Amino acid sequence: MAVKEDVQENIREPLMPIENILDREDGGAGDQANNKKVNPCMVYFSTLIAVCGSYAFGSCAGYSSPTQSAIREDIALSLAEYSVFGSILTFGAMIGAITSGPIADYIGRKGAMRVSSVFCVAGWLAIYFAEGVWPLDIGRLATGYGMGVFSYVVPVFIAEIAPKNLRGALTTANQAKTGKEKEFEAALQKLRGKDADITHEAAEIQDYIETLERLPKAGMLDLFQRRYLRSVTIGVGLMVFQQFGGINGICFYTSTIFESAGFSSSVGTIIYAILQVVVTGLNTIVIDRAGRKPLLLVSATGLVLGCLLVGVSFFLKDHELGLESVPALAVTGILLYIAAFSAGMGAVPWVVMSEIFPINIKGVGGSLATLVNWFGAWLVSYTFNFLMTWSSYGTFILYAAINALGILFMIIVVPETKGRTLEQIQAAINA
């Protein structure tokens, strides 16, 4: 009983001694001397290579938008068949997300990225040479699987190799955990530079792993215990509203939306992409200053307004009212929508998810939230064309209503996690 209580106490306490963390953050004399010897070139180069996975991710996700007309004409696909082609990507990504953790643990982060690259290359080749619906779908499924693995491995790899960061050091923790101490130290030495002193950092990683190993292993059913239920509700709920607010339908078929509104699809897509990059970049600056909850609320409000503008534009077009204003309203609505999504709902739910789960259920809780996220992405991308056929303006009014419900969910259920310890977050959740 005493052992169990001690382990439970470890869940609430920091996994590393506070004085060690503060010493590293403040840059003690020893660390400052060591910093002069650290060569970050290998970290930058490794990050650059890993980011190519994010490029592959974006290419896979955005491919179905500008190519819909050409592919349907070239292979004579029906609307239903193209909807399957567009959405099966997320089904493959769902499988990739589920299997990415075990693969990364078994063959390492680099090995997992290699596997992902092989699937993406094979998938693109299948799509290129496809002369029928089956090779097309199989290729899209393969690229989706690679995308799902990349979605997990790339951010983990980048975060874990960054120096001067406790979690960053954990890239090599996988090798330490499996008993490959020599390989672990060699990898850490290579990342930090041959003249860097890694003794202190390596010892911290080993201490972290030993503490982590003592924590009880949680299963999927453990998530539904009363003490974890609110954390699960927050993590899964944010993923539901992130996806069912329409992002993947709009992202996958941006060109079609612009064309339907009478605006140049090529110009609209270029503006869309530039805006997304700029807003996402700005978001990385303000997320720790403004707080998670305010960003979520501002973002969701922008999503509601964007959907309403697009909905109004299609309503006017269907009823032949104010036709000259339809393209401007549609473009403004789409750009507002993507700017708002990039400002908060795109990244913040993932940040909050990483913060609200206790350490002993973080892995299984994150897996459930990721699975729900990809299922929502598949469902929205599959149904989008059918909804647009049913009612173009009704589709966006529906998305606006879902995003409005998301605002209520964030106000009532989601706590602010900025600047709080795990203990404080858990106290706020269970209050």
Sine and cosine of phi, psi and omega as CSV:
sin_phi,cos_phi,sin_psi,cos_psi,sin_omega,cos_omega
0.00,0.00,-0.65,0.76,0.00,-1.00
-0.90,0.44,-0.61,0.80,0.02,-1.00
-0.90,0.45,-0.69,0.72,0.00,-1.00
-0.88,0.48,-0.68,0.74,0.00,-1.00
-0.91,0.42,-0.61,0.79,0.01,-1.00
-0.90,0.43,-0.65,0.76,0.02,-1.00
-0.91,0.41,-0.69,0.72,0.02,-1.00
-0.88,0.47,-0.58,0.81,0.04,-1.00
-0.91,0.41,-0.59,0.81,0.02,-1.00
-0.88,0.47,-0.49,0.87,0.00,-1.00
-0.90,0.43,-0.57,0.82,-0.07,-1.00
-1.00,0.04,-0.40,0.92,-0.03,-1.00
-1.00,0.08,0.41,-0.91,0.09,-1.00
-0.86,0.52,0.58,-0.81,-0.02,-1.00
-0.97,0.25,-0.29,0.96,0.08,-1.00
-0.82,-0.57,0.53,-0.85,0.05,-1.00
-0.84,0.54,0.70,-0.71,-0.05,-1.00
-0.84,0.54,-0.62,0.78,-0.05,-1.00
-0.90,0.43,-0.51,0.86,0.04,-1.00
-0.92,0.38,-0.68,0.73,-0.03,-1.00
-0.92,0.40,-0.69,0.72,0.00,-1.00
-0.90,0.44,-0.62,0.78,0.01,-1.00
-0.88,0.47,-0.63,0.78,-0.01,-1.00
-0.95,0.30,-0.61,0.79,-0.01,-1.00
-0.95,0.32,-0.61,0.80,-0.04,-1.00
-0.98,0.21,-0.30,0.95,0.00,-1.00
0.95,0.32,0.93,0.36,0.04,-1.00
-0.87,0.50,0.10,-0.99,-0.05,-1.00
-0.87,0.49,-0.67,0.74,0.00,-1.00
-0.89,0.46,-0.68,0.74,-0.01,-1.00
-0.92,0.39,-0.62,0.79,-0.02,-1.00
-0.90,0.43,-0.63,0.77,0.03,-1.00
-0.91,0.41,-0.63,0.78,-0.01,-1.00
-0.94,0.33,-0.54,0.84,-0.02,-1.00
-0.86,0.51,-0.52,0.85,-0.02,-1.00
-0.91,0.41,-0.41,0.91,-0.04,-1.00
-1.00,-0.08,-0.22,0.97,-0.04,-1.00
-0.96,0.28,0.78,-0.62,0.03,-1.00
-0.96,-0.29,0.94,-0.35,-0.09,-1.00
-0.99,0.12,0.01,1.00,-0.11,-0.99
-0.85,0.52,-0.68,0.73,-0.02,-1.00
-0.91,0.42,-0.59,0.81,0.04,-1.00
-0.90,0.43,-0.72,0.70,0.01,-1.00
-0.89,0.46,-0.69,0.72,-0.02,-1.00
-0.91,0.42,-0.69,0.73,0.01,-1.00
-0.89,0.45,-0.64,0.77,0.02,-1.00
-0.91,0.42,-0.67,0.74,0.02,-1.00
-0.86,0.51,-0.69,0.73,0.01,-1.00
-0.91,0.41,-0.69,0.73,-0.02,-1.00
-0.90,0.43,-0.58,0.81,-0.01,-1.00
-0.90,0.43,-0.37,0.93,0.10,-0.99
-0.86,0.51,-0.48,0.88,0.09,-1.00
-0.91,0.42,-0.59,0.80,0.06,-1.00
-0.93,0.38,-0.58,0.81,0.07,-1.00
-0.90,0.44,-0.69,0.72,0.04,-1.00
-0.88,0.48,-0.62,0.78,0.04,-1.00
-0.86,0.52,-0.77,0.64,-0.03,-1.00
-0.91,0.42,-0.61,0.79,0.02,-1.00
-0.90,0.45,-0.67,0.74,0.02,-1.00
-0.90,0.44,-0.71,0.71,-0.08,-1.00
-0.93,0.37,-0.63,0.78,-0.10,-0.99
-1.00,0.02,-0.10,0.99,-0.13,-0.99
-0.90,0.45,-0.61,0.79,-0.12,-0.99
-0.95,0.31,-0.31,0.95,-0.06,-1.00
-0.94,0.35,-0.84,0.55,-0.07,-1.00
-0.99,0.13,-0.16,0.99,-0.11,-0.99
-0.97,-0.25,0.04,1.00,-0.11,-0.99
-0.83,0.56,-0.80,0.60,-0.06,-1.00
-0.89,0.46,-0.69,0.72,-0.05,-1.00
-0.91,0.41,-0.69,0.72,-0.03,-1.00
-0.93,0.36,-0.67,0.74,0.01,-1.00
-0.89,0.45,-0.60,0.80,0.01,-1.00
-0.96,0.27,-0.65,0.76,-0.07,-1.00
-0.93,0.38,-0.66,0.75,-0.07,-1.00
-0.94,-0.35,0.07,1.00,0.04,-1.00
0.85,0.53,0.82,0.58,0.01,-1.00
-1.00,0.01,0.62,-0.79,0.14,-0.99
-0.98,0.22,0.16,-0.99,0.02,-1.00
-0.87,0.49,-0.66,0.75,0.00,-1.00
-0.90,0.44,-0.67,0.74,-0.01,-1.00
-0.91,0.41,-0.62,0.78,0.02,-1.00
-0.95,0.31,-0.53,0.85,0.06,-1.00
-0.90,0.44,-0.62,0.78,0.08,-1.00
-0.90,0.44,-0.71,0.70,0.01,-1.00
-0.86,0.52,-0.71,0.71,-0.02,-1.00
-0.92,0.40,-0.66,0.75,-0.13,-0.99
-1.00,0.04,-0.36,0.93,-0.05,-1.00
-0.91,0.41,-0.33,0.94,0.10,-1.00
-0.83,0.56,-0.73,0.69,-0.04,-1.00
-0.95,0.32,-0.46,0.89,0.08,-1.00
-0.92,0.39,-0.68,0.74,0.08,-1.00
-0.90,0.44,-0.64,0.77,0.02,-1.00
-0.90,0.44,-0.56,0.83,0.05,-1.00
-0.88,0.48,-0.71,0.71,0.03,-1.00
-0.91,0.41,-0.66,0.75,0.02,-1.00
-0.89,0.46,-0.64,0.77,0.00,-1.00
-0.91,0.41,-0.61,0.79,-0.01,-1.00
-0.92,0.38,-0.65,0.76,-0.10,-1.00
-1.00,-0.01,-0.19,0.98,-0.11,-0.99
-0.90,0.43,-0.64,0.77,-0.01,-1.00
-0.88,0.48,-0.82,0.58,0.04,-1.00
-0.86,0.51,-0.63,0.78,0.01,-1.00
-0.90,0.45,-0.72,0.70,-0.01,-1.00
-0.90,0.44,-0.58,0.81,0.03,-1.00
-0.95,0.32,-0.56,0.83,-0.10,-0.99
-0.99,0.13,-0.71,0.70,-0.05,-1.00
-0.91,-0.41,0.08,1.00,0.05,-1.00
1.00,0.01,0.22,-0.97,-0.03,-1.00
-0.91,0.41,-0.69,0.73,0.01,-1.00
-0.89,0.45,-0.68,0.73,0.01,-1.00
-0.88,0.47,-0.64,0.77,0.01,-1.00
-0.91,0.42,-0.63,0.78,0.04,-1.00
-0.93,0.38,-0.54,0.84,0.08,-1.00
-0.91,0.42,-0.71,0.71,0.02,-1.00
-0.86,0.51,-0.70,0.71,0.01,-1.00
-0.87,0.49,-0.68,0.74,0.00,-1.00
-0.89,0.45,-0.65,0.76,0.01,-1.00
-0.88,0.48,-0.70,0.71,0.01,-1.00
-0.90,0.44,-0.65,0.76,0.00,-1.00
-0.91,0.42,-0.71,0.71,0.00,-1.00
-0.89,0.46,-0.72,0.69,0.00,-1.00
-0.88,0.47,-0.64,0.77,0.00,-1.00
-0.91,0.42,-0.70,0.71,0.01,-1.00
-0.90,0.44,-0.62,0.79,0.04,-1.00
-0.90,0.43,-0.65,0.76,0.03,-1.00
-0.89,0.45,-0.66,0.75,0.03,-1.00
-0.91,0.41,-0.67,0.74,-0.04,-1.00
-0.89,0.46,-0.67,0.75,-0.06,-1.00
-1.00,-0.06,0.05,1.00,-0.08,-1.00
-0.91,0.42,0.70,-0.71,0.10,-1.00
-0.85,-0.52,0.14,0.99,0.02,-1.00
-0.42,-0.91,0.04,-1.00,-0.12,-0.99
-0.94,0.33,-0.58,0.81,-0.08,-1.00
-0.92,0.40,-0.77,0.63,0.06,-1.00
-0.86,0.51,-0.57,0.82,0.02,-1.00
-0.89,0.46,-0.74,0.67,-0.03,-1.00
-0.93,0.36,-0.62,0.78,0.02,-1.00
-0.90,0.43,-0.66,0.75,0.05,-1.00
-0.89,0.45,-0.68,0.74,0.02,-1.00
-0.91,0.42,-0.62,0.78,0.04,-1.00
-0.89,0.45,-0.66,0.75,0.00,-1.00
-0.91,0.42,-0.69,0.73,0.04,-1.00
-0.91,0.42,-0.55,0.83,0.06,-1.00
-0.90,0.43,-0.66,0.75,0.03,-1.00
-0.88,0.47,-0.73,0.69,0.04,-1.00
-0.87,0.49,-0.63,0.78,0.03,-1.00
-0.89,0.45,-0.66,0.75,0.01,-1.00
-0.90,0.43,-0.64,0.77,0.04,-1.00
-0.93,0.38,-0.70,0.72,0.04,-1.00
-0.85,0.53,-0.64,0.77,-0.08,-1.00
-0.87,0.50,-0.47,0.88,0.03,-1.00
-1.00,-0.04,-0.74,0.67,-0.20,-0.98
-0.96,0.29,-0.66,0.75,-0.09,-1.00
-0.87,0.49,-0.81,0.58,0.00,-1.00
-0.90,0.44,-0.56,0.83,0.04,-1.00
-0.90,0.44,-0.73,0.68,-0.02,-1.00
-0.87,0.48,-0.73,0.68,-0.03,-1.00
-0.90,0.43,-0.70,0.71,-0.01,-1.00
-0.90,0.44,-0.57,0.82,-0.12,-0.99
-0.99,0.16,-0.37,0.93,-0.02,-1.00
-1.00,-0.06,-0.12,0.99,-0.04,-1.00
-0.93,0.36,0.76,-0.65,0.04,-1.00
-0.96,0.28,0.26,-0.97,0.04,-1.00
0.86,0.51,0.62,0.78,-0.02,-1.00
-0.49,-0.87,0.82,-0.57,-0.07,-1.00
-0.86,0.51,-0.77,0.64,0.02,-1.00
-0.93,0.38,-0.51,0.86,0.01,-1.00
-0.88,0.48,-0.54,0.84,-0.02,-1.00
-0.94,0.33,-0.21,0.98,-0.14,-0.99
-0.98,0.20,0.03,1.00,0.10,-1.00
-0.85,0.53,-0.62,0.78,0.00,-1.00
-1.00,0.02,-0.08,1.00,0.01,-1.00
-0.90,0.43,-0.46,0.89,0.03,-1.00
-0.88,0.48,-0.67,0.75,0.04,-1.00
-0.95,0.32,-0.62,0.79,0.03,-1.00
-0.90,0.45,-0.63,0.78,-0.04,-1.00
-0.91,0.42,-0.56,0.83,-0.03,-1.00
-1.00,-0.03,0.17,0.98,0.11,-0.99
1.00,0.04,0.17,0.99,-0.03,-1.00
-1.00,-0.08,0.91,0.41,-0.12,-0.99
-0.88,0.48,-0.65,0.76,-0.04,-1.00
-0.91,0.40,-0.68,0.74,0.03,-1.00
-0.91,0.40,-0.61,0.79,0.02,-1.00
-0.88,0.47,-0.74,0.68,-0.01,-1.00
-0.93,0.36,-0.57,0.82,0.03,-1.00
-0.91,0.40,-0.66,0.75,0.02,-1.00
-0.91,0.42,-0.68,0.74,0.00,-1.00
-0.90,0.43,-0.66,0.75,0.03,-1.00
-0.89,0.46,-0.64,0.77,0.00,-1.00
-0.91,0.42,-0.64,0.77,-0.01,-1.00
-0.94,0.35,-0.60,0.80,-0.09,-1.00
-1.00,0.02,-0.28,0.96,-0.05,-1.00
0.94,-0.33,0.54,-0.84,-0.13,-0.99
-0.93,0.38,-0.39,0.92,-0.02,-1.00
-1.00,-0.10,-0.03,1.00,-0.05,-1.00
-0.98,0.20,0.58,-0.82,0.08,-1.00
-1.00,0.00,0.93,-0.36,-0.07,-1.00
-0.98,-0.21,0.11,0.99,-0.11,-0.99
-0.84,0.54,-0.76,0.65,-0.05,-1.00
-0.91,0.42,-0.71,0.70,-0.03,-1.00
-0.91,0.42,-0.67,0.74,0.01,-1.00
-0.89,0.46,-0.64,0.77,0.02,-1.00
-0.91,0.43,-0.64,0.77,0.03,-1.00
-0.89,0.46,-0.67,0.74,0.01,-1.00
-0.89,0.46,-0.69,0.73,0.00,-1.00
-0.89,0.45,-0.66,0.75,0.04,-1.00
-0.89,0.46,-0.67,0.74,0.02,-1.00
-0.87,0.50,-0.73,0.69,-0.03,-1.00
-0.89,0.45,-0.67,0.74,0.01,-1.00
-0.88,0.47,-0.65,0.76,0.05,-1.00
-0.91,0.41,-0.68,0.73,-0.02,-1.00
-0.89,0.46,-0.60,0.80,-0.03,-1.00
-0.92,0.39,-0.42,0.91,-0.02,-1.00
-0.98,0.18,-0.26,0.96,-0.03,-1.00
-0.95,0.30,0.58,-0.82,0.00,-1.00
-0.92,0.40,0.63,-0.78,0.02,-1.00
-0.99,0.15,0.80,-0.61,-0.05,-1.00
-0.99,-0.17,0.56,-0.83,0.09,-1.00
-0.95,-0.30,0.10,-1.00,-0.05,-1.00
-0.86,0.51,-0.64,0.77,-0.03,-1.00
-0.92,0.39,-0.44,0.90,0.02,-1.00
-0.90,0.43,-0.39,0.92,0.00,-1.00
-0.90,0.44,-0.39,0.92,-0.08,-1.00
-1.00,-0.10,0.20,0.98,0.19,-0.98
-0.93,0.38,0.50,-0.87,-0.11,-0.99
-0.84,0.54,-0.61,0.79,-0.08,-1.00
-0.94,0.33,-0.34,0.94,0.00,-1.00
-0.97,-0.24,-0.11,0.99,-0.20,-0.98
-0.89,0.46,-0.63,0.78,-0.03,-1.00
-0.94,0.33,-0.61,0.79,0.06,-1.00
-0.87,0.49,-0.69,0.73,0.01,-1.00
-0.91,0.42,-0.66,0.75,0.01,-1.00
-0.87,0.49,-0.68,0.74,0.00,-1.00
-0.92,0.39,-0.77,0.64,-0.05,-1.00
-0.89,0.46,-0.74,0.68,-0.01,-1.00
-0.95,0.30,-0.63,0.77,-0.02,-1.00
-0.87,0.49,-0.67,0.74,0.03,-1.00
-0.89,0.45,-0.61,0.79,0.03,-1.00
-0.93,0.38,-0.60,0.80,0.04,-1.00
-0.88,0.47,-0.76,0.65,-0.03,-1.00
-0.95,0.32,-0.51,0.86,0.06,-1.00
-0.87,0.49,-0.69,0.73,-0.09,-1.00
-1.00,0.05,-0.69,0.72,-0.09,-1.00
-0.97,0.24,-0.07,1.00,0.15,-0.99
-0.97,0.25,-0.04,1.00,0.16,-0.99
0.97,-0.24,0.09,1.00,-0.17,-0.99
-0.86,0.52,-0.70,0.71,-0.08,-1.00
-0.96,0.28,-0.52,0.85,0.10,-0.99
-0.90,0.44,-0.70,0.72,-0.01,-1.00
-0.94,0.34,-0.66,0.75,-0.01,-1.00
-0.91,0.42,-0.71,0.71,-0.06,-1.00
-0.94,0.35,-0.46,0.89,-0.13,-0.99
-0.80,-0.59,0.57,0.82,0.00,-1.00
-0.84,0.54,-0.72,0.69,-0.04,-1.00
-0.87,0.50,-0.66,0.75,0.01,-1.00
-0.90,0.45,-0.64,0.77,0.01,-1.00
-0.89,0.45,-0.72,0.69,0.02,-1.00
-0.87,0.48,-0.69,0.72,0.01,-1.00
-0.89,0.46,-0.66,0.76,0.00,-1.00
-0.90,0.44,-0.50,0.86,0.00,-1.00
-1.00,0.04,-0.04,1.00,0.03,-1.00
1.00,0.10,0.42,0.91,0.01,-1.00
-0.90,-0.43,0.49,-0.87,0.01,-1.00
-0.86,0.50,0.87,-0.50,-0.04,-1.00
-0.93,0.38,-0.60,0.80,-0.02,-1.00
-0.92,0.39,-0.72,0.69,0.02,-1.00
-0.90,0.44,-0.71,0.70,-0.01,-1.00
-0.88,0.48,-0.66,0.75,-0.02,-1.00
-0.92,0.39,-0.63,0.78,0.03,-1.00
-0.90,0.44,-0.73,0.68,0.02,-1.00
-0.88,0.48,-0.67,0.74,0.03,-1.00
-0.83,0.56,-0.75,0.66,-0.06,-1.00
-0.92,0.40,-0.69,0.73,0.00,-1.00
-0.88,0.47,-0.71,0.70,-0.01,-1.00
-0.88,0.47,-0.66,0.76,-0.01,-1.00
-0.88,0.47,-0.68,0.73,0.00,-1.00
-0.91,0.42,-0.71,0.70,-0.04,-1.00
-0.89,0.45,-0.75,0.66,-0.05,-1.00
-0.92,0.39,-0.65,0.76,0.03,-1.00
-0.89,0.46,-0.64,0.76,0.05,-1.00
-0.89,0.46,-0.69,0.73,0.04,-1.00
-0.90,0.43,-0.56,0.83,-0.02,-1.00
-0.89,0.45,-0.57,0.83,0.01,-1.00
-0.90,0.43,-0.40,0.92,-0.01,-1.00
-0.99,0.14,-0.64,0.77,-0.16,-0.99
-1.00,-0.09,-0.21,0.98,-0.14,-0.99
-0.88,0.47,-0.58,0.81,0.00,-1.00
-1.00,0.01,-0.12,0.99,0.04,-1.00
-0.99,-0.12,-0.71,0.71,-0.06,-1.00
-0.99,0.16,-0.44,0.90,-0.08,-1.00
0.99,-0.13,0.37,-0.93,-0.07,-1.00
-0.95,0.30,-0.76,0.65,-0.12,-0.99
-0.90,0.43,-0.72,0.69,0.05,-1.00
-0.85,0.52,-0.65,0.76,0.03,-1.00
-0.89,0.45,-0.66,0.75,0.03,-1.00
-0.88,0.47,-0.70,0.71,-0.05,-1.00
-0.93,0.37,-0.69,0.72,0.04,-1.00
-0.89,0.46,-0.69,0.73,0.00,-1.00
-0.88,0.47,-0.75,0.66,-0.02,-1.00
-0.90,0.44,-0.58,0.81,0.06,-1.00
-0.89,0.45,-0.67,0.74,0.06,-1.00
-0.89,0.45,-0.58,0.81,0.04,-1.00
-0.91,0.42,-0.66,0.75,0.03,-1.00
-0.88,0.47,-0.75,0.66,-0.02,-1.00
-0.90,0.44,-0.67,0.74,0.02,-1.00
-0.88,0.48,-0.71,0.70,0.03,-1.00
-0.89,0.45,-0.64,0.77,0.01,-1.00
-0.90,0.43,-0.65,0.76,0.02,-1.00
-0.89,0.45,-0.70,0.71,0.02,-1.00
-0.92,0.40,-0.66,0.75,0.03,-1.00
-0.87,0.50,-0.69,0.73,0.03,-1.00
-0.90,0.44,-0.64,0.77,-0.02,-1.00
-0.89,0.46,-0.68,0.74,0.01,-1.00
-0.95,0.32,-0.52,0.85,0.06,-1.00
-0.90,0.44,-0.71,0.71,0.03,-1.00
-0.89,0.46,-0.65,0.76,0.00,-1.00
-0.91,0.42,-0.71,0.71,-0.02,-1.00
-0.90,0.44,-0.54,0.84,-0.02,-1.00
-0.98,-0.19,0.16,0.99,0.05,-1.00
0.79,0.61,0.77,0.64,0.03,-1.00
-0.87,-0.49,0.76,-0.65,0.04,-1.00
0.77,0.63,0.75,0.67,-0.10,-0.99
-0.87,0.50,-0.47,0.88,-0.02,-1.00
-0.93,0.38,-0.39,0.92,-0.02,-1.00
-1.00,-0.07,-0.13,0.99,-0.07,-1.00
-0.87,0.49,-0.79,0.61,-0.02,-1.00
-0.85,0.52,-0.68,0.73,-0.02,-1.00
-0.89,0.45,-0.68,0.73,0.02,-1.00
-0.90,0.44,-0.69,0.73,-0.03,-1.00
-0.90,0.43,-0.73,0.68,-0.02,-1.00
-0.90,0.43,-0.70,0.72,0.03,-1.00
-0.86,0.51,-0.69,0.73,-0.01,-1.00
-0.90,0.43,-0.71,0.71,0.00,-1.00
-0.91,0.43,-0.70,0.72,-0.01,-1.00
-0.92,0.39,-0.62,0.78,0.08,-1.00
-0.90,0.44,-0.65,0.76,0.00,-1.00
-0.88,0.47,-0.77,0.64,-0.06,-1.00
-0.94,0.35,-0.56,0.83,0.06,-1.00
-0.91,0.42,-0.69,0.72,0.01,-1.00
-0.91,0.42,-0.66,0.75,0.01,-1.00
-0.90,0.43,-0.70,0.71,0.00,-1.00
-0.91,0.41,-0.46,0.89,-0.04,-1.00
-0.97,0.24,-0.33,0.94,-0.06,-1.00
-0.39,-0.92,-0.88,0.48,-0.13,-0.99
-0.92,0.39,-0.30,0.96,0.03,-1.00
-0.96,0.29,-0.74,0.68,-0.12,-0.99
-0.95,-0.30,-0.59,0.81,-0.15,-0.99
-0.88,0.48,-0.64,0.77,0.05,-1.00
-0.83,0.56,-0.58,0.81,0.03,-1.00
-0.94,0.35,-0.60,0.80,0.03,-1.00
-0.91,0.41,-0.74,0.67,0.00,-1.00
-0.88,0.47,-0.66,0.75,0.00,-1.00
-0.86,0.52,-0.63,0.78,-0.02,-1.00
-0.95,0.31,-0.27,0.96,-0.08,-1.00
-0.97,-0.22,-0.39,0.92,-0.16,-0.99
-1.00,-0.08,-0.24,0.97,0.02,-1.00
-1.00,0.03,0.75,-0.67,0.15,-0.99
-0.84,0.55,0.46,-0.89,-0.15,-0.99
-0.85,0.52,-0.53,0.85,-0.07,-1.00
-0.97,0.24,-0.27,0.96,0.05,-1.00
-0.88,-0.48,0.17,0.99,-0.07,-1.00
-0.87,0.49,-0.66,0.76,-0.02,-1.00
-0.92,0.40,-0.79,0.62,-0.05,-1.00
-0.95,0.31,-0.56,0.83,0.06,-1.00
-0.91,0.40,-0.67,0.74,0.05,-1.00
-0.90,0.43,-0.60,0.80,0.03,-1.00
-0.89,0.45,-0.68,0.73,0.01,-1.00
-0.90,0.44,-0.72,0.69,-0.01,-1.00
-0.89,0.45,-0.64,0.76,0.02,-1.00
-0.91,0.42,-0.66,0.75,0.02,-1.00
-0.89,0.47,-0.71,0.71,0.04,-1.00
-0.88,0.47,-0.65,0.76,0.01,-1.00
-0.87,0.49,-0.74,0.67,-0.03,-1.00
-0.95,0.32,-0.54,0.84,0.07,-1.00
-0.90,0.43,-0.67,0.74,0.06,-1.00
-0.89,0.46,-0.64,0.77,0.03,-1.00
-0.88,0.47,-0.67,0.74,0.02,-1.00
-0.90,0.44,-0.74,0.68,-0.07,-1.00
-0.89,0.45,-0.69,0.73,-0.02,-1.00
-0.92,0.38,-0.69,0.72,-0.02,-1.00
-0.93,0.36,-0.52,0.85,0.01,-1.00
-0.96,0.29,-0.63,0.77,-0.10,-0.99
-1.00,0.07,-0.20,0.98,-0.14,-0.99
-0.85,0.52,-0.76,0.65,-0.02,-1.00
-0.88,0.47,-0.61,0.79,0.01,-1.00
-0.92,0.38,-0.64,0.77,0.04,-1.00
-0.91,0.42,-0.66,0.75,0.01,-1.00
-0.91,0.42,-0.56,0.83,0.07,-1.00
-0.93,0.38,-0.62,0.78,0.03,-1.00
-0.91,0.42,-0.80,0.60,0.00,-1.00
-0.28,-0.96,0.91,-0.40,-0.03,-1.00
-0.90,0.43,-0.70,0.71,0.01,-1.00
-0.97,0.24,-0.53,0.85,0.03,-1.00
-0.89,0.45,-0.55,0.84,0.03,-1.00
-0.87,0.50,-0.71,0.70,-0.06,-1.00
-0.98,0.20,-0.46,0.89,0.12,-0.99
-0.92,0.40,-0.63,0.78,0.06,-1.00
-0.89,0.46,-0.73,0.69,0.03,-1.00
-0.89,0.46,-0.61,0.79,0.03,-1.00
-0.89,0.46,-0.66,0.75,0.01,-1.00
-0.90,0.43,-0.65,0.76,0.02,-1.00
-0.91,0.42,-0.67,0.75,0.03,-1.00
-0.92,0.40,-0.54,0.84,0.06,-1.00
-0.91,0.41,-0.65,0.76,0.09,-1.00
-0.89,0.46,-0.58,0.81,0.05,-1.00
-0.88,0.48,-0.61,0.79,0.04,-1.00
-0.88,0.47,-0.71,0.71,0.04,-1.00
-0.87,0.48,-0.67,0.74,0.01,-1.00
-0.87,0.50,-0.69,0.73,-0.02,-1.00
-0.93,0.38,-0.63,0.78,0.00,-1.00
-0.92,0.40,-0.68,0.73,-0.12,-0.99
-1.00,0.08,-0.63,0.78,-0.22,-0.97
-0.95,-0.30,-0.63,0.78,-0.16,-0.99
-0.99,0.14,0.81,-0.58,0.05,-1.00
-1.00,0.03,0.28,-0.96,0.13,-0.99
-0.99,0.13,0.77,-0.64,-0.03,-1.00
-0.94,-0.35,-0.10,0.99,-0.04,-1.00
-0.87,0.49,0.78,-0.63,0.10,-0.99
0.95,0.33,0.22,0.98,-0.01,-1.00
-0.95,-0.30,0.54,-0.84,0.09,-1.00
-0.98,0.22,0.23,-0.97,0.05,-1.00
-0.84,0.55,-0.64,0.77,-0.02,-1.00
-0.89,0.45,-0.69,0.72,0.01,-1.00
-0.92,0.40,-0.63,0.77,0.03,-1.00
-0.90,0.44,-0.71,0.70,0.01,-1.00
-0.90,0.44,-0.59,0.81,0.04,-1.00
-0.91,0.41,-0.65,0.76,0.01,-1.00
-0.92,0.39,-0.63,0.78,-0.01,-1.00
-0.92,0.39,-0.65,0.76,-0.10,-1.00
-1.00,-0.08,0.14,0.99,-0.01,-1.00
-0.93,0.37,0.00,0.00,0.00,0.00
